[in-house]
Amino acid sequence: MKENLKSHVKVGDQVQIITGDNKGTIGTIESILFKKSVLFIKEIEPRLKYIKNTQGGEAKKVERPIPIHLSNVMLWDVETKSASKIGYKIIENKKVRYFKKSGKVVN
């Protein structure tokens, strides 16, 4: 059974985080996990996690990327330097995304 993998953002898009600890951060999407509806952004520093050894040895320090929910980001318009909602319209028989504030097509 094929899942419906919809999102308003894609890998490589520049987004701004609108809620949470990293609010206001602008970065590029590195990857998206559609089943959990989270994405990872390159510019956010990963958190440190300490993993204990079960035999009582030394603990390891591992860097884990911080997941951000899809609803907590907005697409960033580089030309107007603002975050904007996006809409969809059909141009030359292709469905394209556009910024609702400026009306410009997302490339």
MMTF fields as JSON, N, C-alpha, C and O atoms, coordinates in Angstrom:
{
  "mmtfVersion": "1.0.0",
  "mmtfProducer": "UNKNOWN",
  "numBonds": 427,
  "numAtoms": 428,
  "numGroups": 107,
  "numChains": 1,
  "numModels": 1,
  "chainsPerModel": [1],
  "groupsPerChain": [107],
  "chainIdList": ["A"],
  "bondAtomList": [4, 2, 8, 6, 12, 10, 16, 14, 20, 18, 24, 22, 28, 26, 32, 30, 36, 34, 40, 38, 44, 42, 48, 46, 52, 50, 56, 54, 60, 58, 64, 62, 68, 66, 72, 70, 76, 74, 80, 78, 84, 82, 88, 86, 92, 90, 96, 94, 100, 98, 104, 102, 108, 106, 112, 110, 116, 114, 120, 118, 124, 122, 128, 126, 132, 130, 136, 134, 140, 138, 144, 142, 148, 146, 152, 150, 156, 154, 160, 158, 164, 162, 168, 166, 172, 170, 176, 174, 180, 178, 184, 182, 188, 186, 192, 190, 196, 194, 200, 198, 204, 202, 208, 206, 212, 210, 216, 214, 220, 218, 224, 222, 228, 226, 232, 230, 236, 234, 240, 238, 244, 242, 248, 246, 252, 250, 256, 254, 260, 258, 264, 262, 268, 266, 272, 270, 276, 274, 280, 278, 284, 282, 288, 286, 292, 290, 296, 294, 300, 298, 304, 302, 308, 306, 312, 310, 316, 314, 320, 318, 324, 322, 328, 326, 332, 330, 336, 334, 340, 338, 344, 342, 348, 346, 352, 350, 356, 354, 360, 358, 364, 362, 368, 366, 372, 370, 376, 374, 380, 378, 384, 382, 388, 386, 392, 390, 396, 394, 400, 398, 404, 402, 408, 406, 412, 410, 416, 414, 420, 418, 424, 422],
  "bondOrderList": [1, 1, 1, 1, 1, 1, 1, 1, 1, 1, 1, 1, 1, 1, 1, 1, 1, 1, 1, 1, 1, 1, 1, 1, 1, 1, 1, 1, 1, 1, 1, 1, 1, 1, 1, 1, 1, 1, 1, 1, 1, 1, 1, 1, 1, 1, 1, 1, 1, 1, 1, 1, 1, 1, 1, 1, 1, 1, 1, 1, 1, 1, 1, 1, 1, 1, 1, 1, 1, 1, 1, 1, 1, 1, 1, 1, 1, 1, 1, 1, 1, 1, 1, 1, 1, 1, 1, 1, 1, 1, 1, 1, 1, 1, 1, 1, 1, 1, 1, 1, 1, 1, 1, 1, 1, 1],
  "groupList": [{"groupName": "MET", "atomNameList": ["N", "CA", "C", "O"], "elementList": ["N", "C", "C", "O"], "formalChargeList": [0, 0, 0, 0], "bondAtomList": [1, 0, 2, 1, 3, 2], "bondOrderList": [1, 1, 2], "singleLetterCode": "M", "chemCompType": "L-PEPTIDE LINKING"}, {"groupName": "LYS", "atomNameList": ["N", "CA", "C", "O"], "elementList": ["N", "C", "C", "O"], "formalChargeList": [0, 0, 0, 0], "bondAtomList": [1, 0, 2, 1, 3, 2], "bondOrderList": [1, 1, 2], "singleLetterCode": "K", "chemCompType": "L-PEPTIDE LINKING"}, {"groupName": "GLU", "atomNameList": ["N", "CA", "C", "O"], "elementList": ["N", "C", "C", "O"], "formalChargeList": [0, 0, 0, 0], "bondAtomList": [1, 0, 2, 1, 3, 2], "bondOrderList": [1, 1, 2], "singleLetterCode": "E", "chemCompType": "L-PEPTIDE LINKING"}, {"groupName": "ASN", "atomNameList": ["N", "CA", "C", "O"], "elementList": ["N", "C", "C", "O"], "formalChargeList": [0, 0, 0, 0], "bondAtomList": [1, 0, 2, 1, 3, 2], "bondOrderList": [1, 1, 2], "singleLetterCode": "N", "chemCompType": "L-PEPTIDE LINKING"}, {"groupName": "LEU", "atomNameList": ["N", "CA", "C", "O"], "elementList": ["N", "C", "C", "O"], "formalChargeList": [0, 0, 0, 0], "bondAtomList": [1, 0, 2, 1, 3, 2], "bondOrderList": [1, 1, 2], "singleLetterCode": "L", "chemCompType": "L-PEPTIDE LINKING"}, {"groupName": "SER", "atomNameList": ["N", "CA", "C", "O"], "elementList": ["N", "C", "C", "O"], "formalChargeList": [0, 0, 0, 0], "bondAtomList": [1, 0, 2, 1, 3, 2], "bondOrderList": [1, 1, 2], "singleLetterCode": "S", "chemCompType": "L-PEPTIDE LINKING"}, {"groupName": "HIS", "atomNameList": ["N", "CA", "C", "O"], "elementList": ["N", "C", "C", "O"], "formalChargeList": [0, 0, 0, 0], "bondAtomList": [1, 0, 2, 1, 3, 2], "bondOrderList": [1, 1, 2], "singleLetterCode": "H", "chemCompType": "L-PEPTIDE LINKING"}, {"groupName": "VAL", "atomNameList": ["N", "CA", "C", "O"], "elementList": ["N", "C", "C", "O"], "formalChargeList": [0, 0, 0, 0], "bondAtomList": [1, 0, 2, 1, 3, 2], "bondOrderList": [1, 1, 2], "singleLetterCode": "V", "chemCompType": "L-PEPTIDE LINKING"}, {"groupName": "GLY", "atomNameList": ["N", "CA", "C", "O"], "elementList": ["N", "C", "C", "O"], "formalChargeList": [0, 0, 0, 0], "bondAtomList": [1, 0, 2, 1, 3, 2], "bondOrderList": [1, 1, 2], "singleLetterCode": "G", "chemCompType": "PEPTIDE LINKING"}, {"groupName": "ASP", "atomNameList": ["N", "CA", "C", "O"], "elementList": ["N", "C", "C", "O"], "formalChargeList": [0, 0, 0, 0], "bondAtomList": [1, 0, 2, 1, 3, 2], "bondOrderList": [1, 1, 2], "singleLetterCode": "D", "chemCompType": "L-PEPTIDE LINKING"}, {"groupName": "GLN", "atomNameList": ["N", "CA", "C", "O"], "elementList": ["N", "C", "C", "O"], "formalChargeList": [0, 0, 0, 0], "bondAtomList": [1, 0, 2, 1, 3, 2], "bondOrderList": [1, 1, 2], "singleLetterCode": "Q", "chemCompType": "L-PEPTIDE LINKING"}, {"groupName": "ILE", "atomNameList": ["N", "CA", "C", "O"], "elementList": ["N", "C", "C", "O"], "formalChargeList": [0, 0, 0, 0], "bondAtomList": [1, 0, 2, 1, 3, 2], "bondOrderList": [1, 1, 2], "singleLetterCode": "I", "chemCompType": "L-PEPTIDE LINKING"}, {"groupName": "THR", "atomNameList": ["N", "CA", "C", "O"], "elementList": ["N", "C", "C", "O"], "formalChargeList": [0, 0, 0, 0], "bondAtomList": [1, 0, 2, 1, 3, 2], "bondOrderList": [1, 1, 2], "singleLetterCode": "T", "chemCompType": "L-PEPTIDE LINKING"}, {"groupName": "PHE", "atomNameList": ["N", "CA", "C", "O"], "elementList": ["N", "C", "C", "O"], "formalChargeList": [0, 0, 0, 0], "bondAtomList": [1, 0, 2, 1, 3, 2], "bondOrderList": [1, 1, 2], "singleLetterCode": "F", "chemCompType": "L-PEPTIDE LINKING"}, {"groupName": "PRO", "atomNameList": ["N", "CA", "C", "O"], "elementList": ["N", "C", "C", "O"], "formalChargeList": [0, 0, 0, 0], "bondAtomList": [1, 0, 2, 1, 3, 2], "bondOrderList": [1, 1, 2], "singleLetterCode": "P", "chemCompType": "L-PEPTIDE LINKING"}, {"groupName": "ARG", "atomNameList": ["N", "CA", "C", "O"], "elementList": ["N", "C", "C", "O"], "formalChargeList": [0, 0, 0, 0], "bondAtomList": [1, 0, 2, 1, 3, 2], "bondOrderList": [1, 1, 2], "singleLetterCode": "R", "chemCompType": "L-PEPTIDE LINKING"}, {"groupName": "TYR", "atomNameList": ["N", "CA", "C", "O"], "elementList": ["N", "C", "C", "O"], "formalChargeList": [0, 0, 0, 0], "bondAtomList": [1, 0, 2, 1, 3, 2], "bondOrderList": [1, 1, 2], "singleLetterCode": "Y", "chemCompType": "L-PEPTIDE LINKING"}, {"groupName": "ALA", "atomNameList": ["N", "CA", "C", "O"], "elementList": ["N", "C", "C", "O"], "formalChargeList": [0, 0, 0, 0], "bondAtomList": [1, 0, 2, 1, 3, 2], "bondOrderList": [1, 1, 2], "singleLetterCode": "A", "chemCompType": "L-PEPTIDE LINKING"}, {"groupName": "TRP", "atomNameList": ["N", "CA", "C", "O"], "elementList": ["N", "C", "C", "O"], "formalChargeList": [0, 0, 0, 0], "bondAtomList": [1, 0, 2, 1, 3, 2], "bondOrderList": [1, 1, 2], "singleLetterCode": "W", "chemCompType": "L-PEPTIDE LINKING"}],
  "groupTypeList": [0, 1, 2, 3, 4, 1, 5, 6, 7, 1, 7, 8, 9, 10, 7, 10, 11, 11, 12, 8, 9, 3, 1, 8, 12, 11, 8, 12, 11, 2, 5, 11, 4, 13, 1, 1, 5, 7, 4, 13, 11, 1, 2, 11, 2, 14, 15, 4, 1, 16, 11, 1, 3, 12, 10, 8, 8, 2, 17, 1, 1, 7, 2, 15, 14, 11, 14, 11, 6, 4, 5, 3, 7, 0, 4, 18, 9, 7, 2, 12, 1, 5, 17, 5, 1, 11, 8, 16, 1, 11, 11, 2, 3, 1, 1, 7, 15, 16, 13, 1, 1, 5, 8, 1, 7, 7, 3],
  "groupIdList": [1, 2, 3, 4, 5, 6, 7, 8, 9, 10, 11, 12, 13, 14, 15, 16, 17, 18, 19, 20, 21, 22, 23, 24, 25, 26, 27, 28, 29, 30, 31, 32, 33, 34, 35, 36, 37, 38, 39, 40, 41, 42, 43, 44, 45, 46, 47, 48, 49, 50, 51, 52, 53, 54, 55, 56, 57, 58, 59, 60, 61, 62, 63, 64, 65, 66, 67, 68, 69, 70, 71, 72, 73, 74, 75, 76, 77, 78, 79, 80, 81, 82, 83, 84, 85, 86, 87, 88, 89, 90, 91, 92, 93, 94, 95, 96, 97, 98, 99, 100, 101, 102, 103, 104, 105, 106, 107],
  "secStructList": [7, 7, 7, 7, 7, 7, 7, 1, 7, 7, 6, 6, 7, 3, 3, 3, 3, 7, 1, 1, 6, 6, 6, 6, 7, 3, 3, 3, 3, 3, 3, 3, 3, 6, 6, 6, 6, 3, 3, 3, 3, 6, 6, 1, 7, 7, 3, 3, 3, 3, 3, 7, 7, 6, 6, 1, 7, 7, 7, 3, 3, 3, 3, 3, 7, 7, 7, 3, 3, 4, 4, 4, 3, 3, 3, 3, 3, 6, 6, 6, 6, 3, 3, 3, 7, 3, 3, 3, 3, 3, 3, 6, 6, 3, 3, 3, 3, 3, 3, 6, 6, 6, 7, 7, 5, 7, 7],
  "xCoordList": [0.839, 0.0, 0.888, 1.753, 0.679, 1.488, 0.922, -0.284, 1.831, 1.403, 1.346, 2.044, 0.519, 0.422, 1.449, 1.233, 2.561, 3.651, 3.544, 4.161, 2.763, 2.55, 3.271, 3.373, 3.758, 4.372, 4.451, 4.515, 4.446, 4.564, 6.015, 6.293, 6.949, 8.378, 9.04, 8.519, 10.185, 10.944, 12.391, 12.83, 13.13, 14.547, 15.283, 15.1, 16.106, 16.836, 16.182, 16.814, 14.933, 14.254, 14.847, 15.332, 14.801, 15.239, 14.001, 13.019, 14.053, 12.898, 13.293, 14.471, 12.267, 12.452, 11.634, 10.486, 12.227, 11.524, 10.658, 11.143, 9.361, 8.436, 8.064, 7.486, 8.375, 8.099, 9.198, 9.971, 9.255, 10.197, 11.47, 11.58, 12.433, 13.689, 14.519, 15.239, 14.43, 15.216, 14.42, 14.698, 13.433, 12.564, 13.386, 14.279, 13.073, 13.753, 14.942, 15.468, 15.378, 16.522, 16.14, 15.076, 17.027, 16.817, 17.834, 19.027, 17.368, 18.286, 17.734, 16.611, 18.551, 18.2, 17.81, 18.449, 16.768, 16.297, 17.266, 17.613, 17.698, 18.634, 17.889, 18.221, 16.882, 16.084, 14.719, 14.53, 13.763, 12.398, 11.986, 12.185, 11.408, 10.825, 9.306, 8.718, 8.675, 7.246, 6.396, 5.324, 6.838, 6.036, 5.887, 4.845, 6.931, 6.879, 6.582, 6.42, 6.508, 6.255, 7.287, 6.94, 8.555, 9.631, 10.67, 10.774, 11.439, 12.525, 13.76, 13.682, 14.893, 16.163, 16.773, 16.775, 17.294, 17.854, 19.357, 19.807, 20.131, 21.595, 22.142, 23.078, 21.596, 22.173, 21.947, 22.543, 21.109, 20.858, 21.911, 22.168, 22.512, 23.531, 22.884, 21.833, 23.508, 22.942, 23.103, 24.012, 22.209, 22.316, 23.228, 23.389, 23.811, 24.699, 23.906, 23.095, 24.155, 23.507, 24.599, 25.49, 24.529, 25.505, 24.902, 23.826, 25.601, 25.129, 26.005, 27.222, 25.379, 26.123, 26.438, 25.664, 27.576, 27.938, 27.271, 27.273, 26.702, 25.974, 26.904, 26.455, 28.181, 29.118, 29.78, 30.647, 29.402, 29.966, 31.208, 31.947, 31.459, 32.608, 32.332, 31.435, 33.099, 32.936, 31.688, 31.246, 31.136, 29.972, 30.454, 31.49, 29.7, 30.033, 29.222, 28.078, 29.823, 29.143, 28.772, 29.649, 27.474, 26.976, 26.195, 25.41, 26.416, 25.656, 24.423, 24.531, 23.26, 22.006, 21.377, 21.289, 20.937, 20.263, 18.912, 18.25, 18.517, 17.262, 16.125, 16.156, 15.106, 13.963, 13.011, 12.779, 12.464, 11.502, 10.258, 10.353, 9.098, 7.846, 7.602, 7.958, 6.985, 6.711, 5.87, 6.03, 4.981, 4.106, 4.823, 4.266, 6.043, 6.769, 7.733, 8.57, 7.632, 8.5, 7.669, 6.599, 8.202, 7.607, 8.686, 9.857, 8.286, 9.227, 9.766, 9.015, 11.068, 11.75, 11.934, 12.493, 11.453, 11.614, 12.881, 12.936, 13.896, 15.198, 15.11, 15.766, 14.318, 14.24, 13.588, 14.08, 12.494, 11.819, 12.32, 11.974, 13.123, 13.689, 12.603, 12.652, 11.613, 10.539, 9.998, 10.112, 9.408, 8.758, 7.355, 6.716, 6.88, 5.584, 4.884, 5.524, 3.56, 2.79, 2.936, 3.3, 2.648, 2.734, 1.397, 0.581, 1.19, 0.013, 0.438, 1.625, -0.516, -0.238, -1.052, -2.217, -0.434, -1.163, -0.563, 0.561, -1.328, -0.893, -0.404, -1.145, 0.861, 1.469, 2.018, 2.864, 1.541, 1.967, 1.833, 2.766, 0.672, 0.333, 1.255, 1.418, 1.86, 2.674, 2.182, 1.916, 2.064, 1.67, 2.921, 3.882, 2.905, 4.064, 3.658, 2.49, 4.638, 4.423, 4.772, 5.692, 4.034, 4.333, 4.146, 3.377, 4.869, 4.741, 3.48, 3.262, 2.647, 1.404, 1.636, 0.844, 2.71, 2.979, 3.417, 2.893, 4.39, 4.966, 4.397, 4.483, 3.819, 3.29, 4.331, 4.001, 5.591, 6.661, 6.688, 6.373, 7.061, 7.118, 8.357, 9.439, 8.193, 9.308, 10.126, 9.57, 11.44, 12.267, 12.853, 13.574],
  "yCoordList": [-1.179, 0.0, 1.248, 1.395, 2.115, 3.325, 4.427, 4.677, 5.088, 6.167, 7.476, 7.654, 8.378, 9.699, 10.596, 11.015, 10.9, 11.658, 13.116, 13.524, 13.903, 15.308, 16.191, 15.87, 17.288, 18.276, 19.602, 19.633, 20.694, 22.014, 22.386, 23.403, 21.577, 21.825, 20.591, 19.48, 20.797, 19.696, 19.769, 20.793, 18.689, 18.661, 19.708, 19.781, 20.505, 21.567, 22.929, 23.932, 23.005, 24.292, 25.042, 24.435, 26.364, 27.191, 27.548, 28.052, 27.281, 27.487, 28.293, 28.411, 28.85, 29.517, 28.766, 28.404, 28.526, 27.855, 28.897, 29.964, 28.585, 29.579, 29.336, 30.223, 28.16, 27.902, 27.037, 26.407, 27.014, 26.136, 26.85, 28.072, 26.067, 26.61, 27.301, 28.255, 26.839, 27.4, 28.384, 28.555, 29.031, 29.966, 31.065, 31.645, 31.348, 32.399, 31.922, 32.673, 30.693, 30.159, 29.888, 29.336, 30.285, 30.049, 29.028, 29.171, 27.989, 26.951, 26.159, 26.379, 25.227, 24.384, 22.998, 22.444, 22.447, 21.12, 20.064, 20.019, 19.209, 18.135, 16.85, 16.186, 16.507, 15.303, 15.43, 16.222, 14.627, 14.623, 13.187, 12.307, 12.945, 11.646, 11.808, 12.372, 11.318, 11.536, 10.745, 11.212, 9.559, 8.759, 9.444, 9.327, 10.162, 10.868, 12.352, 13.064, 12.83, 14.229, 15.167, 16.217, 14.776, 15.626, 15.849, 15.081, 16.922, 17.22, 17.621, 17.945, 17.594, 17.957, 19.095, 19.063, 20.108, 21.289, 21.329, 21.093, 21.63, 21.617, 22.619, 22.291, 23.816, 24.897, 24.764, 25.517, 23.834, 23.646, 22.708, 21.631, 23.14, 22.309, 21.061, 21.15, 19.889, 18.662, 18.629, 19.247, 17.901, 17.779, 16.604, 15.679, 16.647, 15.582, 14.584, 14.96, 13.311, 12.26, 11.348, 10.939, 11.034, 10.143, 8.753, 8.572, 7.775, 6.392, 5.592, 5.528, 4.978, 4.195, 2.815, 2.248, 2.298, 0.933, 0.001, 0.288, -1.106, -2.011, -2.753, -3.172, -2.933, -3.627, -2.679, -3.113, -1.432, -0.501, 0.208, 0.779, 0.19, 0.88, 2.365, 2.91, 3.006, 4.437, 4.735, 3.933, 5.918, 6.366, 7.02, 7.684, 6.829, 7.437, 8.708, 8.8, 9.677, 10.931, 10.883, 10.793, 10.943, 10.84, 12.11, 12.595, 12.648, 13.811, 13.344, 12.55, 13.827, 13.475, 14.732, 15.746, 14.695, 15.87, 16.096, 15.148, 17.354, 17.702, 17.633, 18.34, 16.78, 16.717, 17.885, 18.281, 18.428, 19.533, 19.128, 18.641, 19.332, 18.951, 19.828, 21.006, 19.227, 19.94, 21.199, 22.174, 21.186, 22.338, 23.511, 24.605, 23.298, 24.352, 25.124, 25.872, 24.958, 25.689, 26.365, 25.888, 27.501, 28.18, 28.38, 28.574, 28.332, 28.527, 29.953, 30.899, 30.108, 31.401, 31.944, 31.276, 33.172, 33.852, 34.695, 35.663, 34.338, 35.002, 36.434, 37.329, 36.655, 37.976, 39.012, 40.136, 38.653, 39.595, 39.469, 40.288, 38.462, 38.194, 38.091, 38.76, 37.23, 36.982, 35.573, 34.99, 35.04, 33.734, 33.942, 34.956, 32.991, 33.149, 31.805, 30.761, 31.853, 30.659, 30.414, 31.314, 29.188, 28.902, 28.421, 27.872, 28.637, 28.171, 27.383, 27.309, 26.804, 26.003, 26.553, 26.916, 26.612, 26.975, 26.211, 25.715, 26.124, 25.366, 26.348, 27.226, 26.183, 26.999, 26.048, 25.206, 26.179, 25.332, 23.844, 23.067, 23.461, 22.084, 21.487, 20.268, 22.328, 21.866, 22.536, 23.737, 21.753, 22.296, 22.862, 22.132, 24.15, 24.803, 25.461, 25.78, 25.654, 26.34, 27.819, 28.165, 28.681, 30.106, 30.699, 30.183, 31.8, 32.5, 33.349, 34.099, 33.238, 33.992, 35.478, 36.302, 35.842, 37.262, 37.993, 39.059, 37.409, 38.108, 37.646, 38.378, 36.447, 35.919, 35.282, 34.843, 35.216, 34.656, 33.134, 32.567, 32.494, 31.031, 30.536, 31.106, 29.473, 28.857, 28.05, 27.24, 28.26, 27.51, 26.291, 25.548],
  "zCoordList": [0.0, 0.0, 0.0, 0.863, -0.938, -1.055, -0.165, -0.148, 0.583, 1.457, 0.687, -0.311, 1.153, 0.563, 1.248, 2.385, 0.58, 1.17, 0.744, -0.241, 1.482, 1.145, 2.146, 3.33, 1.653, 2.514, 1.773, 0.544, 2.523, 1.908, 1.665, 1.029, 2.163, 1.971, 1.376, 1.479, 0.759, 0.154, 0.615, 1.139, 0.421, 0.774, -0.072, -1.287, 0.583, -0.11, 0.001, -0.331, 0.458, 0.631, 1.817, 2.771, 1.745, 2.86, 3.669, 3.126, 4.984, 5.85, 7.079, 7.418, 7.741, 9.022, 10.051, 9.795, 11.23, 12.317, 13.01, 13.387, 13.179, 13.72, 15.177, 15.805, 15.743, 17.151, 17.746, 17.024, 19.057, 19.748, 20.174, 20.068, 20.661, 21.177, 20.103, 20.4, 18.869, 17.768, 16.928, 15.741, 17.534, 16.815, 16.154, 16.773, 14.882, 14.146, 13.339, 12.517, 13.553, 12.825, 11.376, 11.092, 10.462, 9.037, 8.581, 8.85, 7.887, 7.441, 6.278, 5.826, 5.8, 4.656, 5.146, 6.041, 4.561, 4.96, 4.465, 3.285, 5.396, 5.091, 4.731, 3.749, 5.534, 5.261, 5.924, 6.848, 5.428, 5.946, 6.223, 5.385, 7.408, 7.739, 7.702, 8.625, 6.642, 6.448, 7.431, 7.816, 7.853, 8.778, 10.129, 10.775, 10.563, 11.839, 11.665, 12.656, 10.428, 10.095, 10.714, 11.256, 10.628, 11.147, 10.062, 9.106, 10.233, 9.306, 10.097, 11.282, 9.42, 10.03, 9.224, 7.994, 9.93, 9.293, 9.552, 10.673, 8.502, 8.581, 9.592, 10.322, 9.657, 10.443, 11.95, 12.72, 12.39, 13.815, 14.394, 13.858, 15.499, 16.135, 16.726, 17.362, 16.52, 17.074, 18.596, 19.151, 19.255, 20.707, 21.05, 20.254, 22.216, 22.668, 23.497, 24.344, 23.24, 24.009, 24.534, 23.789, 25.808, 26.42, 26.521, 27.091, 25.965, 25.969, 26.912, 26.739, 27.917, 28.894, 28.326, 27.554, 28.721, 28.364, 29.368, 30.565, 28.906, 29.796, 30.754, 31.822, 30.414, 31.277, 32.29, 33.049, 32.317, 33.288, 32.786, 33.587, 31.494, 30.921, 30.772, 31.415, 29.93, 29.719, 28.901, 28.078, 29.158, 28.392, 27.095, 27.074, 26.026, 24.736, 24.556, 25.002, 23.902, 23.586, 22.11, 21.251, 21.812, 20.445, 20.112, 20.927, 18.904, 18.452, 17.696, 16.761, 18.092, 17.445, 16.859, 17.551, 15.598, 15.03, 15.702, 16.124, 15.793, 16.458, 15.443, 14.435, 15.698, 14.778, 15.021, 16.163, 13.941, 14.016, 13.233, 12.107, 13.837, 13.18, 11.953, 11.932, 10.931, 9.672, 9.875, 9.141, 10.858, 11.064, 11.729, 11.812, 12.199, 12.894, 12.006, 12.512, 10.691, 9.777, 8.682, 8.303, 8.183, 7.042, 5.993, 6.319, 4.752, 3.652, 3.682, 3.919, 3.443, 3.504, 2.094, 1.225, 1.878, 0.594, 0.67, 1.428, -0.105, -0.056, -0.585, -0.053, -1.61, -2.228, -1.313, -1.208, -0.654, 0.243, 1.681, 2.533, 1.95, 3.277, 4.336, 5.369, 4.056, 5.006, 4.807, 3.729, 5.873, 5.787, 5.24, 5.523, 4.461, 3.817, 3.688, 3.559, 3.726, 3.394, 1.899, 1.142, 1.485, 0.062, -0.457, 0.284, -1.738, -2.429, -3.652, -3.97, -4.326, -5.519, -6.679, -6.516, -7.844, -9.054, -10.225, -10.153, -11.298, -12.468, -13.528, -13.969, -13.929, -14.974, -16.028, -15.726, -17.265, -18.38, -18.049, -18.253, -17.539, -17.181, -16.121, -16.065, -15.278, -14.156, -12.887, -12.87, -11.828, -10.542, -9.857, -9.614, -9.552, -8.94, -7.617, -7.4, -6.75, -5.478, -5.651, -6.392, -4.962, -5.002, -3.607, -2.795, -3.344, -2.072, -2.103, -3.054, -1.074, -1.053, -0.81, -1.269, -0.095, 0.173, -1.086, -1.411, -1.799, -2.947, -4.285, -5.271, -4.34, -5.581, -6.475, -7.577, -6.032, -6.834, -6.729, -5.683, -7.804, -7.851, -7.11, -7.247, -6.326, -5.602, -6.601, -7.343, -6.629, -7.587, -6.97, -7.636]
}
